[in-house]
Amino acid sequence: MFFVIQEASLISLIVGGFDQGMQTEPNITPKISVKWPEISQVINGIMKKSDINKFRIDIVCEDKSALFLLMDREGRVSRQGTGAMPPDEFSVMSEGDGSVFAALVDALDDRVFEHAAVYDHPDKSGLPITYSVAFQGKEPDVAVFEFRLGTETEDVGELLPYIDQFITKAVAATNEWYVAEKAKAEEHKGEK
């Protein structure tokens, strides 16, 4: 079952069996075993958070976009959805001062980037879901974290929950703006 995201992590709401919440001192050493075979290494060198110019977050469930969020250093933000199902198809773009981007990226631990890869969990219990976060530095440097699993997959290790914390913080940081823009659009739609 899918729920609207409030303060809990996306995974605790979307993927059953995980409910650790936000960690203050994350352990970024992933527990990757046979359950998480690495498909491919998708990083061109090891990125540092100071190199990041933009990031993109995607959550796709049953081939439907539950969340798309794009942010860059200059303050441009694009967002569609809440991360919950059924998907919210409303999308909006805006420009800010880049402070939200800077705060989100600054909270990352540089050590996480050595684990950037595509992980395909063999247990895809429930509905198929893919979490993807791509960090872009100077072209062609990119670090991608992609996790393919099921909505009821258990034992997801520690790397996915760490990435989920980043996703959850990005959603929370843009949620008030997203909800306000959606309300304005609905109000404007009602005036026609």
Contacts in CASP RR format, 6 or more apart in sequence:
PFRMAT RR
TARGET T0000
AUTHOR 0000-0000-0000
METHOD contacts of the structure
MODEL  1
MFFVIQEASLISLIVGGFDQGMQTEPNITPKISVKWPEISQVINGIMKKS
DINKFRIDIVCEDKSALFLLMDREGRVSRQGTGAMPPDEFSVMSEGDGSV
FAALVDALDDRVFEHAAVYDHPDKSGLPITYSVAFQGKEPDVAVFEFRLG
TETEDVGELLPYIDQFITKAVAATNEWYVAEKAKAEEHKGEK
2 13 0 8 1.000
2 14 0 8 1.000
2 61 0 8 1.000
2 66 0 8 1.000
2 84 0 8 1.000
2 85 0 8 1.000
2 86 0 8 1.000
2 151 0 8 1.000
3 13 0 8 1.000
3 84 0 8 1.000
4 82 0 8 1.000
4 84 0 8 1.000
5 13 0 8 1.000
5 82 0 8 1.000
5 83 0 8 1.000
5 84 0 8 1.000
5 168 0 8 1.000
5 171 0 8 1.000
5 175 0 8 1.000
7 172 0 8 1.000
8 19 0 8 1.000
8 21 0 8 1.000
8 168 0 8 1.000
9 20 0 8 1.000
9 21 0 8 1.000
9 22 0 8 1.000
9 161 0 8 1.000
9 164 0 8 1.000
9 165 0 8 1.000
9 168 0 8 1.000
10 59 0 8 1.000
10 67 0 8 1.000
10 83 0 8 1.000
10 131 0 8 1.000
10 164 0 8 1.000
10 167 0 8 1.000
10 168 0 8 1.000
10 171 0 8 1.000
11 18 0 8 1.000
11 156 0 8 1.000
11 160 0 8 1.000
11 161 0 8 1.000
11 164 0 8 1.000
12 18 0 8 1.000
12 19 0 8 1.000
12 20 0 8 1.000
12 21 0 8 1.000
13 84 0 8 1.000
14 59 0 8 1.000
14 61 0 8 1.000
14 66 0 8 1.000
14 83 0 8 1.000
14 84 0 8 1.000
14 85 0 8 1.000
14 129 0 8 1.000
14 151 0 8 1.000
15 129 0 8 1.000
15 149 0 8 1.000
15 150 0 8 1.000
15 151 0 8 1.000
15 152 0 8 1.000
15 153 0 8 1.000
15 154 0 8 1.000
15 156 0 8 1.000
16 151 0 8 1.000
16 152 0 8 1.000
16 153 0 8 1.000
16 154 0 8 1.000
17 152 0 8 1.000
17 154 0 8 1.000
18 154 0 8 1.000
18 156 0 8 1.000
18 161 0 8 1.000
20 161 0 8 1.000
21 161 0 8 1.000
21 165 0 8 1.000
22 165 0 8 1.000
22 168 0 8 1.000
23 161 0 8 1.000
23 162 0 8 1.000
23 165 0 8 1.000
26 109 0 8 1.000
26 158 0 8 1.000
26 162 0 8 1.000
26 165 0 8 1.000
27 158 0 8 1.000
27 162 0 8 1.000
28 109 0 8 1.000
28 111 0 8 1.000
28 112 0 8 1.000
28 115 0 8 1.000
28 158 0 8 1.000
28 159 0 8 1.000
28 162 0 8 1.000
29 158 0 8 1.000
30 36 0 8 1.000
30 115 0 8 1.000
30 157 0 8 1.000
30 158 0 8 1.000
30 159 0 8 1.000
30 160 0 8 1.000
30 162 0 8 1.000
31 157 0 8 1.000
31 158 0 8 1.000
31 159 0 8 1.000
32 38 0 8 1.000
32 119 0 8 1.000
32 157 0 8 1.000
32 159 0 8 1.000
34 122 0 8 1.000
35 121 0 8 1.000
35 122 0 8 1.000
35 123 0 8 1.000
35 155 0 8 1.000
36 119 0 8 1.000
36 120 0 8 1.000
36 121 0 8 1.000
36 157 0 8 1.000
37 119 0 8 1.000
37 120 0 8 1.000
37 122 0 8 1.000
38 117 0 8 1.000
38 118 0 8 1.000
38 119 0 8 1.000
39 117 0 8 1.000
39 118 0 8 1.000
39 119 0 8 1.000
39 120 0 8 1.000
40 117 0 8 1.000
40 118 0 8 1.000
41 116 0 8 1.000
41 117 0 8 1.000
42 116 0 8 1.000
42 117 0 8 1.000
42 118 0 8 1.000
42 142 0 8 1.000
42 143 0 8 1.000
42 144 0 8 1.000
42 146 0 8 1.000
43 113 0 8 1.000
43 116 0 8 1.000
43 117 0 8 1.000
43 141 0 8 1.000
43 142 0 8 1.000
43 143 0 8 1.000
43 144 0 8 1.000
44 140 0 8 1.000
44 141 0 8 1.000
44 142 0 8 1.000
45 141 0 8 1.000
46 113 0 8 1.000
46 114 0 8 1.000
47 113 0 8 1.000
47 116 0 8 1.000
47 135 0 8 1.000
47 137 0 8 1.000
47 141 0 8 1.000
47 142 0 8 1.000
47 143 0 8 1.000
48 110 0 8 1.000
48 113 0 8 1.000
49 105 0 8 1.000
49 106 0 8 1.000
49 108 0 8 1.000
49 110 0 8 1.000
49 113 0 8 1.000
51 137 0 8 1.000
51 138 0 8 1.000
51 141 0 8 1.000
52 73 0 8 1.000
52 105 0 8 1.000
52 135 0 8 1.000
52 136 0 8 1.000
52 137 0 8 1.000
53 72 0 8 1.000
53 73 0 8 1.000
53 136 0 8 1.000
53 137 0 8 1.000
53 138 0 8 1.000
54 70 0 8 1.000
54 71 0 8 1.000
54 72 0 8 1.000
54 73 0 8 1.000
54 135 0 8 1.000
54 136 0 8 1.000
54 137 0 8 1.000
55 70 0 8 1.000
55 71 0 8 1.000
55 101 0 8 1.000
55 104 0 8 1.000
55 105 0 8 1.000
55 133 0 8 1.000
55 134 0 8 1.000
55 135 0 8 1.000
55 136 0 8 1.000
55 170 0 8 1.000
56 68 0 8 1.000
56 69 0 8 1.000
56 70 0 8 1.000
56 132 0 8 1.000
56 133 0 8 1.000
56 134 0 8 1.000
56 136 0 8 1.000
57 67 0 8 1.000
57 68 0 8 1.000
57 69 0 8 1.000
57 70 0 8 1.000
57 132 0 8 1.000
57 133 0 8 1.000
57 167 0 8 1.000
57 170 0 8 1.000
58 65 0 8 1.000
58 67 0 8 1.000
58 68 0 8 1.000
58 130 0 8 1.000
58 131 0 8 1.000
58 132 0 8 1.000
58 133 0 8 1.000
59 65 0 8 1.000
59 66 0 8 1.000
59 67 0 8 1.000
59 83 0 8 1.000
59 129 0 8 1.000
59 130 0 8 1.000
59 131 0 8 1.000
59 132 0 8 1.000
59 167 0 8 1.000
60 66 0 8 1.000
60 129 0 8 1.000
60 130 0 8 1.000
60 132 0 8 1.000
61 85 0 8 1.000
61 87 0 8 1.000
61 127 0 8 1.000
61 128 0 8 1.000
61 129 0 8 1.000
61 130 0 8 1.000
61 151 0 8 1.000
62 85 0 8 1.000
62 127 0 8 1.000
62 128 0 8 1.000
62 129 0 8 1.000
64 85 0 8 1.000
64 86 0 8 1.000
64 87 0 8 1.000
65 80 0 8 1.000
65 81 0 8 1.000
65 87 0 8 1.000
66 81 0 8 1.000
66 82 0 8 1.000
66 83 0 8 1.000
66 84 0 8 1.000
66 85 0 8 1.000
66 87 0 8 1.000
66 129 0 8 1.000
67 79 0 8 1.000
67 80 0 8 1.000
67 81 0 8 1.000
67 82 0 8 1.000
67 83 0 8 1.000
67 167 0 8 1.000
67 171 0 8 1.000
68 78 0 8 1.000
68 79 0 8 1.000
68 80 0 8 1.000
68 81 0 8 1.000
68 91 0 8 1.000
69 77 0 8 1.000
69 78 0 8 1.000
69 79 0 8 1.000
69 80 0 8 1.000
69 170 0 8 1.000
69 171 0 8 1.000
69 174 0 8 1.000
70 76 0 8 1.000
70 77 0 8 1.000
70 78 0 8 1.000
70 79 0 8 1.000
71 77 0 8 1.000
71 78 0 8 1.000
71 98 0 8 1.000
71 100 0 8 1.000
71 101 0 8 1.000
71 104 0 8 1.000
71 170 0 8 1.000
71 174 0 8 1.000
72 98 0 8 1.000
72 101 0 8 1.000
73 98 0 8 1.000
73 101 0 8 1.000
73 102 0 8 1.000
74 95 0 8 1.000
74 98 0 8 1.000
75 95 0 8 1.000
75 96 0 8 1.000
75 97 0 8 1.000
75 98 0 8 1.000
75 100 0 8 1.000
75 101 0 8 1.000
76 93 0 8 1.000
76 94 0 8 1.000
76 95 0 8 1.000
76 96 0 8 1.000
77 93 0 8 1.000
77 94 0 8 1.000
77 95 0 8 1.000
77 96 0 8 1.000
77 100 0 8 1.000
77 101 0 8 1.000
77 174 0 8 1.000
77 177 0 8 1.000
78 91 0 8 1.000
78 92 0 8 1.000
78 93 0 8 1.000
79 91 0 8 1.000
79 92 0 8 1.000
79 174 0 8 1.000
79 178 0 8 1.000
80 88 0 8 1.000
80 89 0 8 1.000
80 90 0 8 1.000
80 91 0 8 1.000
80 92 0 8 1.000
81 87 0 8 1.000
81 88 0 8 1.000
81 89 0 8 1.000
81 90 0 8 1.000
81 91 0 8 1.000
81 178 0 8 1.000
82 88 0 8 1.000
82 171 0 8 1.000
82 175 0 8 1.000
82 178 0 8 1.000
83 171 0 8 1.000
85 127 0 8 1.000
88 182 0 8 1.000
90 178 0 8 1.000
90 181 0 8 1.000
90 182 0 8 1.000
90 185 0 8 1.000
92 178 0 8 1.000
92 181 0 8 1.000
92 182 0 8 1.000
92 185 0 8 1.000
94 177 0 8 1.000
94 181 0 8 1.000
100 173 0 8 1.000
100 174 0 8 1.000
103 173 0 8 1.000
104 166 0 8 1.000
104 169 0 8 1.000
104 170 0 8 1.000
104 173 0 8 1.000
107 166 0 8 1.000
107 169 0 8 1.000
108 166 0 8 1.000
112 159 0 8 1.000
112 162 0 8 1.000
112 163 0 8 1.000
113 135 0 8 1.000
113 143 0 8 1.000
115 145 0 8 1.000
115 159 0 8 1.000
116 135 0 8 1.000
116 143 0 8 1.000
116 144 0 8 1.000
116 145 0 8 1.000
117 144 0 8 1.000
117 145 0 8 1.000
117 146 0 8 1.000
118 144 0 8 1.000
118 146 0 8 1.000
118 148 0 8 1.000
119 146 0 8 1.000
119 147 0 8 1.000
119 148 0 8 1.000
119 159 0 8 1.000
119 160 0 8 1.000
120 148 0 8 1.000
121 147 0 8 1.000
121 148 0 8 1.000
121 149 0 8 1.000
121 150 0 8 1.000
121 153 0 8 1.000
121 156 0 8 1.000
123 149 0 8 1.000
123 150 0 8 1.000
123 153 0 8 1.000
123 154 0 8 1.000
123 155 0 8 1.000
124 148 0 8 1.000
124 149 0 8 1.000
124 150 0 8 1.000
124 153 0 8 1.000
125 150 0 8 1.000
125 151 0 8 1.000
125 152 0 8 1.000
125 153 0 8 1.000
125 154 0 8 1.000
126 150 0 8 1.000
126 151 0 8 1.000
126 152 0 8 1.000
126 153 0 8 1.000
127 150 0 8 1.000
127 151 0 8 1.000
128 148 0 8 1.000
128 149 0 8 1.000
128 150 0 8 1.000
128 151 0 8 1.000
129 148 0 8 1.000
129 149 0 8 1.000
129 150 0 8 1.000
129 151 0 8 1.000
130 146 0 8 1.000
130 147 0 8 1.000
130 148 0 8 1.000
130 149 0 8 1.000
131 145 0 8 1.000
131 146 0 8 1.000
131 147 0 8 1.000
131 160 0 8 1.000
131 163 0 8 1.000
131 164 0 8 1.000
131 167 0 8 1.000
132 144 0 8 1.000
132 145 0 8 1.000
132 146 0 8 1.000
132 147 0 8 1.000
133 144 0 8 1.000
133 145 0 8 1.000
133 146 0 8 1.000
133 163 0 8 1.000
133 166 0 8 1.000
133 167 0 8 1.000
134 142 0 8 1.000
134 143 0 8 1.000
134 144 0 8 1.000
134 145 0 8 1.000
135 142 0 8 1.000
135 143 0 8 1.000
135 144 0 8 1.000
136 142 0 8 1.000
145 159 0 8 1.000
145 163 0 8 1.000
147 156 0 8 1.000
147 160 0 8 1.000
147 163 0 8 1.000
149 156 0 8 1.000
149 160 0 8 1.000
END
